[in-house]
């Protein structure tokens, strides 16, 4: 798969390109995710969005913009992704970042806060085949991106904030790369999840989304990989968010594939990052109950399957009404 940023930008309304890296280490209570994506009004501008939970519970967040991207480097202001084909990649951050808490983000979202210095240097690798979710036509195709690939793997390196340094060694990692139209005006809710069970050399991926007006035609895609072989899967059971109270709420997923039916249950949370997004597609830390936005949670989780515990990630979100084209409530 061509993983470099697209050199020629299509002349399509609401087109964007996005990269995501989610990392968790439950043994330390560490988790982070980095999102880098093109700004829809001008796709030559890139957004960088980073949230981190340090092992002592401190929650950090940063968002900025830039134009420095080259063929195999995705960068904005302080963050960058160095792509290296099949060899993997490295993600970096070095600069000021705001310190907050989950409670503050759930109450009032982001605000002016004191800044500390964070340095992050993580190498990303994987022996799991890429899941190519592209071309799955559905009512949600123009939200999730027509070109969409993802992969479970591991991350190793160091993360330092203040006088605390985290040594990350083969931590769970999920990466994602998508391109296409991001028209979120009819978005309703979604569930996006991944997990890894090294003892059985098994990973799973799923992406399901509902849109207003076509609730009976959800986008429901899933895949299971074992011993390097990928098996298409069907989603039998899934749980969506119904309210902000569903943050840190355990749920189950059941998938069916050639290997049989598999039920994965969340049994622990490493971190829960409150987020929101607006139309045209943009993301912020925290929720904004006084404004119309989609409420989301990025959560580092521990799954249980057949008595085994596995690291993973869960992203869920919902809104109670559709946007209009300008981003306000319809």
Secondary structure as UniProt FT lines:
FT   TURN            13..14
FT   STRAND          15..25
FT   TURN            26..29
FT   STRAND          30..39
FT   TURN            40..41
FT   STRAND          42..53
FT   TURN            55..56
FT   STRAND          59..66
FT   TURN            71..72
FT   STRAND          73..75
FT   STRAND          79..83
FT   HELIX           85..87
FT   STRAND          89..100
FT   HELIX           102..108
FT   STRAND          115..125
FT   STRAND          131..132
FT   TURN            134..135
FT   TURN            139..140
FT   HELIX           141..144
FT   STRAND          147..161
FT   TURN            162..163
FT   STRAND          164..181
FT   TURN            185..186
FT   STRAND          187..197
FT   HELIX           198..200
FT   STRAND          202..211
FT   TURN            212..213
FT   TURN            215..216
FT   STRAND          219..226
FT   TURN            227..228
FT   STRAND          229..237
FT   HELIX           244..246
FT   TURN            247..248
FT   STRAND          252..257
FT   TURN            258..259
FT   STRAND          260..278
FT   TURN            279..281
FT   STRAND          282..285
FT   TURN            289..290
FT   STRAND          294..305
FT   TURN            306..307
FT   STRAND          308..318
FT   TURN            325..326
//
